[in-house]
Amino acid sequence: MYVANDWKDYEVIDTGDGEKLERWGDVVLRRPDPQIIWPIDEENREWRDVHGHYHRSSSGGGQWEMKKTIPERWTVSYDRLQFYIRPTNFKHTGLFPEQAANWRWMMDKIAAAGRPIKVLNLFAYTGGATVAAASAGASVVHVDAAKGMVQWAKENLALSGLGDRPVRFITDDVFKFVQREQRRGNQYDAIIMDPPSYGRGPGGEMWKLETSLYPFVESCLPILSDNPLFFLINSYTTGISPTVLHNILSMTVKKRYGGKISAGELGLPITRSGLHLPCGILGRWEE
């Protein structure tokens, strides 16, 4: 497991009964998490004395119960990176803190490369990986289909004092963008992707990770440079093993470039129990 264990502004305080108790800076939130199938050891005052509690609805979705006044958004820091946090309607906060394990890895890879590195970040959300790569000196192309997420990513980059770095933000369908980059002959030294479990393209094309991921990774090979640095796949799709990502990277990127692959779970430390909370999986190819 790749554990993001060097946060100061974020903490999983405790877990149990399908929920996690988290600290985001000075704000404490209680949110559902389907991986947490064990009981709360002791539902003490800390569990009840939260700023916000997201309640799932039996009919799907859910809503926030705000118990204390909090800003509409606030900031957290990781190393020299800064991010805006805001509770959204779908329980999320705009950041997946377990991804810090990947940010640290890619910052180290880029800084040690000793050459200019051009990164493509696909399904790039609010830009955690974009900010990390830019901070390490890479030029980045950030692509996401959601206009609001791209704007949030721009604001995170500026908040981190990196607004002058060579980063292009593109609101577009990721698949169509990759196809256009093939036709243009554009290439990248590193590709990051965090594909959804399900989705629909602008023309109603159906994306299902189990059937779409392999051909999509394959379609990215022509836009890799002759000397790529890394290729990173994240997944939060339930039931997919890290070995699946290992195999896909082995049959595509490694087959063409050699190099090495690592795969495993992402996780966060739980302060009270000393255990780890699983938070998705990753597959990494590196030169």
FILUMFI-195781 format. One line per field, with one value per residue (C-alpha): residue number from 1; x negated, y, z negated. Coordinates in Angstrom, 3 decimals. Layout:
REM residues N
lovex	[NUM, ...]
xx	[X, ...]
yy	[Y, ...]
zz	[Z, ...]
This chain:
REM residues 287
lovex	[1, 2, 3, 4, 5, 6, 7, 8, 9, 10, 11, 12, 13, 14, 15, 16, 17, 18, 19, 20, 21, 22, 23, 24, 25, 26, 27, 28, 29, 30, 31, 32, 33, 34, 35, 36, 37, 38, 39, 40, 41, 42, 43, 44, 45, 46, 47, 48, 49, 50, 51, 52, 53, 54, 55, 56, 57, 58, 59, 60, 61, 62, 63, 64, 65, 66, 67, 68, 69, 70, 71, 72, 73, 74, 75, 76, 77, 78, 79, 80, 81, 82, 83, 84, 85, 86, 87, 88, 89, 90, 91, 92, 93, 94, 95, 96, 97, 98, 99, 100, 101, 102, 103, 104, 105, 106, 107, 108, 109, 110, 111, 112, 113, 114, 115, 116, 117, 118, 119, 120, 121, 122, 123, 124, 125, 126, 127, 128, 129, 130, 131, 132, 133, 134, 135, 136, 137, 138, 139, 140, 141, 142, 143, 144, 145, 146, 147, 148, 149, 150, 151, 152, 153, 154, 155, 156, 157, 158, 159, 160, 161, 162, 163, 164, 165, 166, 167, 168, 169, 170, 171, 172, 173, 174, 175, 176, 177, 178, 179, 180, 181, 182, 183, 184, 185, 186, 187, 188, 189, 190, 191, 192, 193, 194, 195, 196, 197, 198, 199, 200, 201, 202, 203, 204, 205, 206, 207, 208, 209, 210, 211, 212, 213, 214, 215, 216, 217, 218, 219, 220, 221, 222, 223, 224, 225, 226, 227, 228, 229, 230, 231, 232, 233, 234, 235, 236, 237, 238, 239, 240, 241, 242, 243, 244, 245, 246, 247, 248, 249, 250, 251, 252, 253, 254, 255, 256, 257, 258, 259, 260, 261, 262, 263, 264, 265, 266, 267, 268, 269, 270, 271, 272, 273, 274, 275, 276, 277, 278, 279, 280, 281, 282, 283, 284, 285, 286, 287]
xx	[0.000, -1.180, -0.271, -0.016, -1.462, -3.142, -0.139, 0.009, 3.245, 5.258, 5.951, 8.275, 9.010, 11.184, 13.367, 16.288, 19.863, 19.393, 18.047, 14.760, 13.968, 11.545, 9.717, 9.207, 7.066, 9.184, 12.467, 13.683, 16.037, 17.872, 18.371, 19.497, 16.975, 18.095, 14.789, 15.403, 17.339, 16.078, 17.759, 16.800, 14.690, 16.105, 18.484, 17.232, 17.804, 15.312, 17.598, 20.569, 18.760, 18.073, 18.432, 20.301, 21.848, 22.792, 25.852, 26.516, 30.088, 31.698, 32.924, 29.398, 27.324, 27.477, 26.944, 24.725, 25.836, 23.711, 23.438, 21.007, 20.388, 17.535, 16.257, 17.697, 14.193, 10.871, 7.318, 5.074, 1.373, -0.664, -4.383, -4.596, -1.259, 2.012, 5.586, 9.052, 11.471, 15.234, 17.884, 19.832, 23.305, 21.857, 20.009, 16.647, 14.445, 12.493, 9.400, 8.463, 5.725, 4.500, 3.223, 0.395, -1.452, -1.385, -2.169, -5.323, -6.423, -5.890, -7.522, -10.616, -10.652, -10.291, -12.861, -15.415, -14.868, -17.460, -15.533, -12.327, -9.303, -5.938, -3.017, 0.524, 3.079, 6.334, 9.622, 7.672, 10.434, 9.309, 5.677, 3.857, 1.452, 1.265, 0.126, -2.337, -3.898, -4.111, -5.737, -8.471, -9.225, -7.168, -5.018, -1.486, 1.603, 4.640, 7.775, 11.189, 14.701, 16.165, 15.746, 16.168, 13.418, 11.012, 11.681, 11.066, 7.762, 6.692, 7.402, 5.402, 2.409, 2.583, 3.084, -0.156, -2.014, -2.462, -0.175, -3.094, -4.124, -3.605, -0.222, 2.574, 6.090, 8.454, 12.160, 12.795, 13.765, 10.612, 10.960, 11.490, 8.545, 6.196, 7.335, 6.655, 3.203, 2.420, 3.358, 1.357, -1.705, -1.962, -3.793, -4.302, -6.970, -4.454, -0.746, 1.493, 5.065, 7.819, 10.650, 14.197, 16.014, 18.778, 19.342, 20.748, 18.941, 20.378, 21.879, 23.423, 20.488, 20.540, 17.423, 17.186, 13.815, 13.832, 14.215, 12.813, 9.613, 7.342, 8.137, 7.843, 4.372, 3.420, 4.620, 2.244, -0.881, -1.255, -1.331, -4.139, -7.585, -10.519, -11.891, -8.924, -9.426, -6.275, -2.684, -0.280, 3.232, 5.465, 8.768, 11.561, 13.645, 14.821, 13.730, 10.741, 7.478, 4.167, 2.857, 5.299, 3.568, 0.168, 1.192, 2.592, -0.599, -2.704, -0.826, -1.023, -3.661, -6.209, -5.880, -7.028, -9.498, -10.730, -11.040, -9.353, -5.839, -4.525, -0.909, 0.988, 3.525, 3.533, 4.182, 4.380, 3.281, 6.051, 4.816, 6.899, 6.521, 3.123, 4.666, 4.797, 7.869, 7.818, 8.568, 8.432, 5.621, 2.769, 0.559, -2.743, -5.076, -8.474, -11.554]
yy	[0.000, 3.503, 5.557, 9.361, 9.726, 13.151, 15.482, 18.215, 19.948, 16.753, 13.808, 10.804, 11.011, 7.902, 5.532, 3.153, 2.268, 3.363, 6.814, 8.654, 11.544, 13.910, 17.143, 19.531, 22.288, 23.453, 22.065, 18.619, 16.731, 13.426, 11.696, 8.258, 5.784, 2.403, 0.705, 1.191, -1.955, -2.153, -0.541, 2.720, 1.766, 4.617, 7.262, 9.974, 13.723, 14.234, 12.296, 14.477, 17.825, 18.260, 21.235, 19.236, 15.775, 14.351, 12.091, 9.592, 9.287, 5.862, 6.965, 7.920, 11.060, 12.841, 16.192, 18.104, 18.949, 21.941, 22.071, 24.990, 27.974, 27.403, 29.506, 28.750, 27.522, 27.395, 26.240, 23.340, 22.949, 19.920, 20.636, 23.791, 23.115, 24.781, 23.798, 25.224, 22.956, 23.233, 20.659, 19.766, 18.302, 14.843, 14.492, 15.416, 18.343, 18.970, 17.014, 13.358, 13.526, 9.955, 11.192, 12.949, 9.607, 10.057, 13.795, 13.132, 10.373, 12.449, 15.575, 13.515, 11.904, 15.252, 17.044, 14.248, 13.948, 16.582, 17.586, 19.440, 17.252, 17.719, 16.185, 15.385, 15.123, 13.465, 13.429, 16.021, 17.186, 20.095, 19.679, 18.149, 16.333, 19.380, 21.626, 18.979, 18.484, 22.230, 22.842, 20.334, 22.207, 20.365, 21.972, 20.567, 20.179, 19.727, 18.240, 17.719, 17.824, 19.751, 23.517, 24.117, 21.641, 23.253, 26.673, 25.227, 23.775, 27.178, 28.726, 26.000, 26.678, 30.426, 29.795, 27.760, 30.734, 28.896, 30.946, 31.895, 28.279, 26.733, 25.090, 24.877, 24.255, 22.626, 21.910, 19.078, 15.460, 13.531, 10.881, 13.413, 15.465, 12.444, 11.678, 15.283, 15.227, 12.109, 13.935, 17.020, 14.916, 16.319, 14.158, 14.023, 12.680, 11.679, 10.838, 10.817, 9.552, 9.073, 7.607, 7.242, 3.936, 5.073, 8.055, 9.378, 11.303, 14.399, 12.228, 9.817, 7.372, 5.043, 4.732, 1.721, 1.219, -2.559, -2.359, 1.098, 1.428, -0.890, 0.632, 4.127, 3.437, 1.949, 5.136, 7.164, 5.348, 7.463, 10.659, 9.427, 10.824, 8.630, 8.834, 8.915, 9.394, 7.837, 6.735, 6.743, 5.261, 5.813, 4.030, 4.175, 1.527, -1.070, -4.609, -3.780, -5.244, -3.325, -6.310, -5.357, -1.975, -3.706, -6.039, -3.241, -1.177, -4.290, -5.055, -1.469, 0.926, -1.616, -3.671, -0.651, 1.052, -1.519, 0.062, -1.131, -1.270, -1.026, -1.335, -1.378, 0.282, 3.912, 4.574, 7.029, 6.496, 6.451, 8.336, 6.705, 3.036, 3.118, 1.220, 2.274, 3.291, 1.918, 4.638, 3.278, 1.737, 2.798, 1.431, 3.183, 2.633, 4.376, 4.411]
zz	[0.000, 0.905, -2.168, -2.135, -5.621, -5.490, -5.683, -8.334, -7.245, -6.741, -9.023, -9.225, -12.934, -13.234, -11.193, -11.693, -10.746, -7.147, -8.040, -8.463, -10.778, -9.055, -9.786, -6.855, -8.350, -11.302, -9.915, -11.023, -8.699, -8.987, -5.639, -4.390, -2.999, -1.593, -2.513, -6.235, -7.164, -10.770, -13.815, -15.503, -18.520, -20.615, -19.255, -21.570, -21.617, -18.785, -16.417, -17.348, -17.637, -13.911, -11.585, -8.954, -8.584, -5.169, -5.398, -2.628, -1.414, -1.057, 2.386, 3.524, 3.087, -0.231, -1.885, -4.281, -7.808, -8.831, -12.614, -12.838, -10.611, -8.176, -5.270, -1.840, -1.030, -2.846, -2.118, -3.073, -2.364, -1.365, -1.268, 0.883, 2.592, 1.592, 2.392, 1.949, 0.053, 0.401, -0.559, 2.595, 3.076, 3.720, 0.357, 1.914, 0.900, 4.121, 3.073, 2.625, -0.041, 0.539, 3.916, 2.049, 2.281, 6.072, 5.950, 3.917, 6.316, 9.468, 7.994, 7.170, 10.658, 12.460, 10.297, 10.811, 14.579, 15.442, 18.586, 19.473, 18.820, 20.535, 18.597, 19.755, 16.934, 18.090, 16.130, 14.160, 11.731, 9.481, 10.457, 7.505, 9.842, 12.145, 9.293, 8.058, 11.509, 12.184, 8.799, 9.713, 12.934, 15.555, 18.231, 17.948, 20.106, 17.834, 19.447, 17.871, 19.330, 16.361, 16.704, 12.966, 12.088, 14.574, 13.023, 9.534, 10.787, 12.161, 8.776, 6.987, 9.255, 8.542, 4.813, 4.809, 6.328, 9.638, 11.862, 14.124, 14.805, 18.288, 17.669, 20.259, 18.971, 21.444, 20.938, 23.353, 23.753, 22.840, 25.572, 28.346, 27.033, 27.193, 30.748, 31.794, 30.182, 32.237, 35.440, 34.434, 33.624, 30.072, 27.543, 23.774, 21.435, 18.765, 18.724, 15.639, 15.767, 13.196, 15.295, 13.945, 13.524, 15.865, 18.100, 21.355, 24.066, 25.777, 28.527, 26.021, 26.233, 23.254, 21.089, 18.806, 17.183, 17.580, 21.364, 22.170, 20.129, 22.142, 25.566, 24.104, 22.640, 26.003, 27.751, 25.553, 26.793, 29.972, 27.880, 25.616, 26.435, 27.464, 23.922, 21.514, 17.787, 16.321, 16.931, 13.961, 13.771, 10.734, 10.209, 7.664, 9.444, 6.929, 7.676, 9.906, 8.611, 8.784, 10.771, 13.553, 13.884, 13.722, 16.560, 18.754, 18.370, 19.040, 22.272, 23.528, 22.194, 20.947, 24.121, 26.132, 23.765, 21.253, 17.830, 14.649, 13.241, 9.700, 8.607, 5.342, 3.103, 2.044, -1.612, -4.470, -8.084, -10.710, -13.751, -16.486, -15.501, -13.798, -10.869, -7.216, -5.219, -1.629, 0.930, 4.472, 6.488, 8.750, 11.483, 12.299, 15.207, 15.024, 17.205]
